[in-house]
Structures are given as C-alpha cells and as structure tokens.
Amino acid sequence: MKNLFRLSLIIVSLCGCASLHSLISRKPRTITLGNTVYNEETSGKFISWECRDCINDRKTLVEVGTFSDPNLKDSGFVLYDDSDSGNVTHYQRKGINLRWDWGPNENDFAFIIKPDGTGLFYDFSNAKSKSIEADQVFKCQQR
C-alpha cells in the first residue's frame, strides 16, 4: 500500500511538471488578419474557439476569437483551415450567443456560437433577407 501511494505521488508530480513546463514554454501567438500582424504581446491574449465539422471533425476548419486588450473589445477575428491567417471581424455578445460579423460590407458573413458549443456560419452576401438558415454547422470548443 505504501509503495502504491509513493508511485501515485511520483506520477502526479511528473504530470504536474509537464503541465507547468508547457505553460512556461508557450510562446506568444501571432496571427495575420488581412495585411496586419497581431501578436499576443501587443494585442493581449487571444481568446478563441476552434470549430470542426460536425461529421468529419479531424481538422479545425474555422477558429473565431477575441482580443483581451480592452482597446479591441469590439474586434475579433476569424481564421481559416487550421491556420493563423484570416480576417478582422466585429465581435459582440448577443444575449447568450457570441457573434462575429465580417466581409466587404462588414456584415456579409456571420459566425454564431451558442452556449452548447454549436457554431453556425451564415453567408448573407447573396441573401434577399437577413433571416436565412445557417450554411454550415460546426461543433466548437474554447481553445
């Protein structure tokens, strides 16, 4: 029993060291939005959600996020295909949902995350009205 306790203590200690090491060695992330580069050292920590296809969830297809910098509180970003490049968005909380809008007219596309992690992508660029069904559905989790 004593040996089992010692072994458990060693395993917990090693896991704790590995987690601490990964936190310490994490480099600030850099993303490119349009022609502008944003770095966590200057723009504040990125808070983001990785979204995968509901059927084939092997790869992150869309990542949406916000900046922790209070000067960028209404700004967000959308990244494509598991990369660090994408577009600047307008970010807002609408009730209990999170919403990102972007595009040439600033609201041609929208991405909404519901509290259960369901992500909904809308393409309004050719829509006759703003009440259409989602073009794609994703499952999202905070990064």
Backbone torsions as a table, in degrees:
resi	resn	phi	psi	omega
1	MET	NA	-40.5	179.5
2	LYS	-64.0	-41.2	179.7
3	ASN	-66.6	-37.4	177.6
4	LEU	-63.6	-41.4	177.5
5	PHE	-62.8	-44.7	179.3
6	ARG	-62.7	-42.8	179.1
7	LEU	-62.9	-41.9	177.8
8	SER	-62.3	-42.4	179.4
9	LEU	-63.1	-40.8	178.7
10	ILE	-64.7	-44.2	-179.2
11	ILE	-63.6	-45.6	178.7
12	VAL	-61.7	-40.9	179.2
13	SER	-63.5	-44.3	179.3
14	LEU	-63.9	-42.2	178.3
15	CYS	-63.4	-40.7	178.9
16	GLY	-62.9	-40.6	179.0
17	CYS	-66.1	-41.0	179.6
18	ALA	-63.2	-42.8	179.5
19	SER	-65.8	-42.8	179.4
20	LEU	-63.4	-41.0	179.0
21	HIS	-61.6	-43.0	-178.7
22	SER	-66.7	-33.3	177.6
23	LEU	-70.3	-41.0	-178.2
24	ILE	-70.1	-40.1	-174.6
25	SER	-85.1	-1.9	-179.5
26	ARG	-66.8	123.1	179.3
27	LYS	-86.9	149.6	175.9
28	PRO	-59.6	136.5	-177.2
29	ARG	-82.1	147.0	176.2
30	THR	-123.5	132.9	176.1
31	ILE	-128.1	154.4	178.8
32	THR	-115.9	120.8	-179.6
33	LEU	-118.4	109.5	-172.1
34	GLY	66.0	-122.6	178.3
35	ASN	-105.4	11.8	-176.7
36	THR	-111.4	136.4	178.7
37	VAL	-99.2	131.5	177.6
38	TYR	-117.7	134.7	179.3
39	ASN	-124.8	143.4	-179.0
40	GLU	-61.2	-24.3	178.6
41	GLU	-69.4	-31.0	-177.3
42	THR	-107.0	-26.4	-176.2
43	SER	-104.4	3.7	-175.2
44	GLY	80.8	163.8	-178.3
45	LYS	-59.7	141.1	175.7
46	PHE	-85.9	132.3	175.7
47	ILE	-110.8	115.9	-172.0
48	SER	-139.6	164.8	179.7
49	TRP	-125.8	127.9	176.8
50	GLU	-92.2	131.4	-175.5
51	CYS	-122.5	129.7	-177.9
52	ARG	-119.6	156.8	177.2
53	ASP	-62.1	139.9	-178.1
54	CYS	-64.2	-29.6	-177.5
55	ILE	-91.4	-50.3	-178.0
56	ASN	-116.1	94.8	-171.8
57	ASP	-102.3	34.3	-178.9
58	ARG	-77.8	-22.9	-173.6
59	LYS	-134.5	141.7	175.1
60	THR	-72.2	120.3	-180.0
61	LEU	-93.3	-34.1	-178.7
62	VAL	-138.9	138.3	171.4
63	GLU	-128.1	124.9	177.0
64	VAL	-115.1	150.2	-177.8
65	GLY	-162.5	178.0	178.9
66	THR	-132.7	170.6	177.4
67	PHE	-106.3	143.5	178.3
68	SER	-82.0	-12.5	178.0
69	ASP	-65.8	121.6	-179.1
70	PRO	-59.0	-25.5	178.0
71	ASN	-70.3	-16.3	-179.2
72	LEU	-114.5	24.9	-171.0
73	LYS	-61.2	-28.5	178.8
74	ASP	-96.5	3.2	179.7
75	SER	-102.7	149.3	176.4
76	GLY	-146.1	-166.5	179.7
77	PHE	-151.3	157.2	172.1
78	VAL	-129.4	129.6	178.6
79	LEU	-115.3	148.5	-173.9
80	TYR	-116.2	146.2	169.8
81	ASP	52.3	46.6	175.5
82	ASP	59.4	32.3	-179.3
83	SER	-113.8	-179.3	177.4
84	ASP	-108.7	27.7	177.1
85	SER	-131.8	147.1	-177.8
86	GLY	-178.7	-140.4	-175.4
87	ASN	-128.1	152.5	170.2
88	VAL	-75.5	144.3	179.2
89	THR	-130.1	167.3	167.8
90	HIS	-93.2	125.9	-178.1
91	TYR	-110.6	140.9	173.7
92	GLN	-156.9	155.6	172.0
93	ARG	-97.9	122.1	179.1
94	LYS	-111.5	99.6	-175.1
95	GLY	66.0	-120.0	179.0
96	ILE	-100.0	-0.8	-179.5
97	ASN	-96.7	153.4	173.5
98	LEU	-103.1	139.3	-174.1
99	ARG	-139.2	136.0	175.3
100	TRP	-122.5	130.6	177.0
101	ASP	-122.6	141.0	178.2
102	TRP	-160.9	176.7	178.1
103	GLY	128.8	175.8	-178.7
104	PRO	-56.3	-34.7	178.4
105	ASN	-100.7	14.6	178.9
106	GLU	71.1	-9.0	176.9
107	ASN	-144.4	32.0	177.5
108	ASP	-74.0	-29.1	-178.7
109	PHE	-130.0	149.2	177.1
110	ALA	-140.8	146.4	173.6
111	PHE	-130.7	126.5	-177.3
112	ILE	-122.5	134.8	173.4
113	ILE	-115.0	124.6	177.3
114	LYS	-85.0	163.1	-178.5
115	PRO	-58.4	-25.3	179.9
116	ASP	-83.9	2.8	178.3
117	GLY	92.3	3.0	176.4
118	THR	-73.8	126.5	177.4
119	GLY	-106.1	133.6	-178.1
120	LEU	-123.3	125.0	177.8
121	PHE	-104.4	132.5	178.7
122	TYR	-122.9	137.9	174.6
123	ASP	-114.9	104.8	-179.5
124	PHE	-94.6	1.1	-171.9
125	SER	-60.6	-31.6	178.9
126	ASN	-118.0	11.4	-176.0
127	ALA	-79.2	142.5	176.9
128	LYS	-76.9	-31.0	178.1
129	SER	-135.9	167.0	-178.7
130	LYS	-86.9	3.4	177.6
131	SER	-108.4	87.6	178.0
132	ILE	-126.0	167.7	176.6
133	GLU	-81.1	158.1	179.2
134	ALA	-63.4	139.7	177.2
135	ASP	-75.4	-35.2	-179.6
136	GLN	-144.2	149.9	178.0
137	VAL	-120.6	135.7	-177.8
138	PHE	-127.7	163.1	166.8
139	LYS	-109.9	128.3	-171.8
140	CYS	-120.4	148.6	172.0
141	GLN	-143.3	147.3	-178.1
142	GLN	-66.8	138.1	-177.4
143	ARG	-76.9	NA	NA
